[in-house]
């Protein structure tokens, strides 16, 4: 249980630092029981974020098209600007990392054109990301074989901190900016609809989780969370598994980096309800957690997958529970995230 929060890259660093070169080599090639190998450590998260962003691009267009004529024009132009910033930033990141990255058109375009361009950048990035991660992992092994431990460790850092984390963080920021766009222009009710539609588009993944035992689901959750680059510990008692994040690697790190401050600050959801776990205020990025992992599973399966306590703390921390009994969702929590029927 105490190992669930440790990333494969961290295990390899620890082995290298302790002089266990053979163990580090074995981990790089064979993985740690969760990540299949160093080459594939972050591939699932990278592709998963890409899938989510493609869903968001479609929903942004759908949401803008349903706006009234007056607000719709301004909202659509603002959405195009949000997508343009993401596409431009992501293109620049990939250009610095890899040869042959698609160029960045200078002139802003319509929302549909911006979304199509963003999808093309994602397509290119996925192909090159897998190749680049595999190449760097191979270089790590070759450095270990050559006895160059310092180079092996530097390559592990490069592969993770320079070739994965910046891309991950920009995709997470785009998710937050998309949610913020919906909230600013259309309000909390529309953001709730937006989150539910996003969850529905990803329902097969939630159904896979639903078929797991609590222990299996906890391992899957831990793997997901550590690919977000958070820090956490996992504890077990007779009733549940507890995951204590300090910080959460997506919403928590986003907040600690100042995303909710300054001239380009992301908004908070200020209306108590399912979007906020019933709290009076919640960062807009974090508002997807009660819906994707609570409201939607309650409607589909009769239970919440993750139960949060004191969510989205100012220190970036977050506590979540996975109950062992299928009917373990506390009624008071279900009441916070369930949508009231009219």
Order of alpha helices (4+ residues) and beta strands (2+ residues): alpha-alpha-alpha-alpha-alpha-alpha-alpha-alpha-alpha-alpha-beta-beta-alpha-beta-beta-alpha-alpha-beta-beta-alpha
